[in-house]
């Protein structure tokens, strides 16, 4: 039997602007999932500068519902000008795709982000017009969502210059 490398669902193609976003899914390697994240992002010119220590120190856990809002923000929001107005309305196709992307990590997934509102816990509003982040790249601002299960690691990341 051949081991299958996980991949993002077909609906993810074109969902994230490659000039400002990074999206990938990889089989988890080892106990320290941060190492898998570092391996996933090593070939991206913007993200390769992120250090393991910064990653470890800057991510806070969020709920699956909050992860869905973050995935939407990464997909169509602007980090400088706020979430796109379309994120405040239901979009069946977009929402189904983002849910599928989040599910592809596997059962028991935990989600983490560097979005500043994660400090607010259950009250966090990731679609607020203004927010702060623990910036991990040299870009003006970046927001990531990392999904971690026993099997896979999902990385969604948006970065923008001022």
N, C-alpha and C positions, 0 to 999 in steps of 0.2 A: 504494500500500500504506500502511495506517495503522499507526503505531507503537503497540505495545501496552504499556500500563503494567502492570508486574508487580504481582501481589497475593499475599497469603499463601494457602496452600491452604485449602480449605473446612474441613478438620479443625481448623484453628486457631481457628475461631469457638468461643467459650466455653472455650477451653483456658487462657486467661490472664485472671485476675480484673482487670477494668478499673479497679477502685478502687485496686489496688496494682501493676498491670503495664501495660506499654506494649509493643506488638508491631507492627512495620511493615516493609514491604519497598518499596524505591524503586530506580529506575534510577540507577545511579551517574553523577554529573555531574563530569567533570573528573578531574584527576590526584589531587588531595587529597581522599581519601574522607571525611576528617573533615568537610569542608564539606557533603557529602551527609548525613552523620549530623546535623549541626547543622540542616539544612533539614528533615529528617524529624521532629525533636523540637521544633521551634520552636512548634508550636501546643499542646503539652501543658503544662498549668499547672505541673506539678512539674519537668519536664525543661527548660523554656525557660531556666531560670537557669544551666544548665551552660554553661561557657565553652569556646570552641575550645581554648584553651591547656590547661585542666584535662583535657579529653578527650585531647588529644595526649600529655600528660605522665603519664596515669594508666592507660593500657591496655597490657596485655602479651599476647603471642600465646599461644594454646593450640591443642592438637591437635583434630581433628574428634571424636575419642572424648570428650575432655574437654568440648568444646562441647556434646555431647549431655547429659552430666551437668549442665552449667550450664543448659541449656534446661529440663531437668526441675526443677531447683531454682527457676528463675524461674517456672515453671508452677505448681508445687504446694508448694514449700518455704516455710518461714518464715525470714526473715533474722534474726529475733530468737530464735527457738526451735529453729532447725536444720531440716534437711531432713525432710519428711514421711516417715514410716516406709515408705510405699508406694514411695518411690524406691529402696529397697534390694531390691525384688522386681521381677521382670520383669512388665511390663504390655504385652501385645502391641499393643493399640490405641494407648495413649499413646506407646509407643516408636516405633511406625510413624509416627505423626503428627509427633512431634518430629523424626524423621529426614527426613521429607518437608519440613518447615519449613526445616531446615538445608540441604537439597539445592536449595531453590527459589532460593537466591542464585546458583547457577551453578557451572560447572566451575572448579577451581582456587581455591576459596574459602579465605581465611585468616580465622581467628577470633581475636577479641580480647576481653579482659575486664578489669574493675577488681577482680575477686575477688583477695584477697590471696594465696591459695594458688598463683596463677599464677607467683609468684616461685619456687616449688618445681620448676618445669619439668615433666619427664615424671613425676615422683613426686607431683605435685599431687593432692590429694583434695578435690574440690569438694563432696563430700557429707559432709565432716567436720562434727561437731556444732558446732564453734566455728571462727570464722575472722575475718579482718579484711578490710576493703576500703579502697580509696582513694575515699571517698565524694565523689560529684560533685554531689549535690543538697543542699538544706538539710534534707532528711529525716534521721532518725537514721541510717539505713543504706540503701544502694542497691547493687544488683549489675546489671551489664549484660553482655550478650553481643552483639558486633557481628560480623557475617559480611560479608566484603568479597571480591568477585570483580571481574573487569574490567567486568562488565555491571551488577551490582546490589549494593545494600547492605541487609543485614538488621539490624534493631535489636530486641532483646528486652531489656526492662529491668524490674526489680522494685524497688519502693521502699516502705519501711515506717517509720512513726513508732514511737517507743518507747512 
